[in-house]
């Protein structure tokens, strides 16, 4: 029987789907201070990991699922990936930066793990980091 390599991705995709939907909904209805506490709680390393996903695999899963969730912005994706990385025992930090080009204010969130940007790297040179969430 031929092995289907994409079957390995199903657990990460299903976790990403649940988290992207939950975080997106929470960003609409929960005060951000409370959401930060919930994210910190969820981001605790799991004692018994059943999978060993890399930061790149988890980032791919979050980006893939986010295409199908309305308004799953960079902040939603950053929060979800941060949770998933921490649950896997991988260090991560969320950075939030701002840009003001031609009078237009814009904010952006991205995640760094092992000194590399693993999600949200598009156009980063325009943003000045304002806060770090570890």
Secondary structure, DSSP 8 states (H G I E B T S, - for coil): ----GGGGGHHHHHHHHHHHHHHHHHHHHS-HHHHHHHHHHHTS--SS-S----HHHHHHHHHHHHTTSTT--HHHHHHHHHHHHHHTT---EEEEEEEEETTEEEEEEEEEETTEEEE--TTGGG-EEEEEE-
